């Protein structure tokens, strides 16, 4: 694979993630979840993201989401399915994020950019191989929305989950658990421990134990990345880029650059309008490097 394709896969993620991630922070989405009986932010998060899996047990959600403490998932799942069905959760999720994006994007929400970006993003991702990608595969099985803005958001969600499934595989191939990955990210500096640890349910004891194990592996020293640890972090991200390359190859380099150019002002508007915080626990950089 060329370095160009891998670099484009990274750049595409930089602008896809802010558009997708509005679903986790928008008041419209939180209110819609409350209206169907879901209790609290995290129950909405887990049920919303997992709804294409059906009434999934907590073990499946923990496995596919990868980086949450199992007890954190178990506080929300399977109770969420006693308050509302996966189908209903998905329906209100889509309707609410469409409203939220309309509010955040303002005049851009009705502009020609939306349909053009939606067409390119859908062409990049809708026929990607789902093998080994449980969350991408589940979301890809959903019907495509007719509304152009929601169609774009759905395509961004597929691109995001496709890359995310690959990122899980990359971490596992390098011998890292979800907690290990967070500890190394925090040591590297892009996202603080104070943002990661509480938002993923890990205790201080969990974190200290993981730090000790990573120190024994030579990846940390005094809570900081060693040269070996930094090399591993770089390799995990490079592996993730390679695993995220299929949509770029399908679309081609020129049309991928066009899609990035179309998405950039949408992502910038969503962030500037308060759609997602920066920095954030997802680690999405803004402005893109």
N, C-alpha and C positions, 0 to 999 in steps of 0.2 A: 504494500500500500504506500502511496506517495505521502510525503510530509504535508503536501498541500491539502489532500483530502482530510487527513487527521486534524489539521489546523482549522479547516472549515467546519468540521464537526464540533470543535470546541467553540468557535465563534457563533455557530448556530445555537448552541445551548445557551450562550450568554444572553441572547435576545428572546429565546423561547421561554426560558424559565420565568422572567417577570410577568409575561402575559398569562401563562398558566397559573402562576402562584397567587394571582388575585383571588382565586377560589378559597384560599386559606385565611384571608384577612378581611374580606369585604363584609360590611355590616349586613348587606342583603342576604348573603349566604348564611351567616349566623342566625339571623331572624327566621329564615326559611326552615332551618333545622329545628329551631325551638318550636316553630308552629306545628311540626309533625311529631313532636314529643321527645326529640333527642335532648339529652341533658348535658350541657356544658360544651366548651370548645372542643375538647379532645374526643368526645363521643361523636360529634359531628365530623371531625377530621377523619377518624378511623372508618366510620361508616361510609362517609362520602367517597373517600379514595378507594375503599374496598368493595363498594357496592356491585361492581361488575362480576365479582367472584361469587355472588349469591350470598346466602346467609352463612358466611364463612366463620369457622370457629377461630378462637384467638390464636391458636397455634399456627394456622395458615396465615393470618394477618401478620403475626410476628415474623414468620419466616420470609414472607415476600417484602415486607417493609424493611426488614433487616436490622435496623439500628436502634430500635426501641426496646427498653426493658420489658420482658414478658408481662410483668405485673401491671405495667402502665396500659398495655393493650387490654389486659383482662378486666380492667376497671370499666372499659367501654364496650367490649365485645365478649360474649354474644348478647349482652343486655340490649344493645341498640336494636337488635332484630325483634325484640319483644315490644318495642315502641313504634316501630315502622318497618315496612318491608324494604329490601334492597331496591326494588323497582321504584318505589315511592321516593326513597332517598335520592336515587339518580335523577328522577324527574324534577324534583325541587332544586337539586344542585344545579342542573343545567339552566333552569329558568332563572334562578337567582344570580348566577354568574353572568348571564347575558345582561341582566339589569345592571349589575355592578360595572361591567365593562362599558356599557353605554354611558353610565354616569362618569366614570373615570376618564374615558377617552374623549368625551364631548363631541366636538365637530368631526373628529377623526373616525368616530364610530360609524358614520354614515358615508364616509368618503370612498373613493375608488380603490384606495389602498387595501381595504378589508377584503374585497372579493379577489383581488389579484394575489394577495398574500395567502388567502385561504386556498386558492387553486394550486399554488406552488407547494404549500405545506402538505396538502392532501396528496399531491402527486409524489412527494418525497416519502411518505410514511405509510400509506394505506395498504400496501401489499408487501410490507417487510416481513421477513421470516419470523414467526413468533416462537420458534424453537428455543427453549431455555429462558423465555421471557414471559413469566406468568402474568405480571401486571400489564405489560404491553398487550399481551394476547387477550386478556380479559377485556380491556378497554377497546381494543380493536374490534371485538365482536359486537360492540354496541352499534346501533344504527347511526348513520351520519345525519346530523341536523340539517335542515333546509336553510335556516337563517344564516346569512353569510358571516356575521360576527361570531355566532356560536359555532359555526363550522370551523372557523379559524381557531377558536379556543380549543375545540375538540382535537384538531390536528396538532396544536401545540402540546396538548396533553399526551397524545400518542408519542410525539417526539420525545417528550420529557420522560415518560415511563419506559420507552425503548432504551434511552440512554441510562436511566436509573437501574434497570435490570442488568445492563452490562456493567455498571459501576459496582453492583453487588458481586457479580462474578469476578471482576478484577480484584476486589478486596479479598475475596475468598481464595483466589489463586495465589495471592501473596501472603496467605496465612493470617489474615486479619479478620477479627470479628467486627460487628458493628460498633461496639464500644471501643475496640482498638483503633478503628478508623477515626472516631471522634477525638480520641486522645491525641493522635498524631496531627490531626487538623488543628486542634487547639494549640499544640506545641509549635506548629508552623506559623500561626498567627493570623490567618485570614478570618477566622471566626473564633470568638473567645469561649473559653470553658463555661463562663457564666451564661452564655447563650445556648450552648449545646447540652450541657449536663442536665439542667432541670427540664428542658424541653424534650428530653428523650428518656427521662425517668430513672437515670442512674444515680445511685447514692455516692456519697464521698468515699465510702469504703470500696465500692465497685471501681471508682475512678482510680483510687490509690493502688488497688490490686492490679489493675490493667497497666498503670504506669510502671509498676515494679516488674511485671512480666515483659514489657517492652524494653525496659532498661536491661534486663537480663539478656534479651536478644540483641543488644547493642544498637537499638534504634533510638533510645533516649539516654541522656546523661544530665542529671540535675533538672529534669523536667523539660529539657530542650532537645530538639532534634540533633542527633549526631549526623556526620556525613553519610553514614549508611542509612540512617532514617530518612534523610532528605532525598537520597537517591531512590529509596523505596517509594516515598510519596510521589516523586516525579514519575516513576514507572507506573504506579497505580493510575495516575491521571492519563498518562500516555496510552496505557492499555484500554482505559475507558474510551478515549478518543477513537482508538482503532475499532473497538466494538460498536461504537456509535456511527460508523462510517457508511453503513448500508443506505440510509436515506440520502446522504450526499452523493453516493455513487448513482443512485436511482435518478436523482434530479440533475446531476451534472454540476461541475464547478461553477459555471457561469450563472445558471439559474439559482444555485444555492446562494451565491453572492447577491443576486437580485432579491431573494427572499430575506436575507439578512438585512439588506438596505431597507426593505419594506417594513420589517418588524422593529427595527431600531427605534424609530420615532414613536411607535405604539408602546414599546417597553418603557421608553423615557417618559412618555406622558403618564402611563400607569403609575410609575414610581413617583414622579413629581406631584401627582394628585393624591398621594398617600395610599396607593393600592397595595404596596408591600413596603415593609421597613428595610432600610439599608444601613448597617449590615443586618443580616438575618440568619436564622438557624440553617437555612438551606445552603448558605455559603455562596449565593450568586453574587458575582462582583459587579459593581456599577460605579462609574462607567466601565464598560468592558476594557480589559487590558489591551 
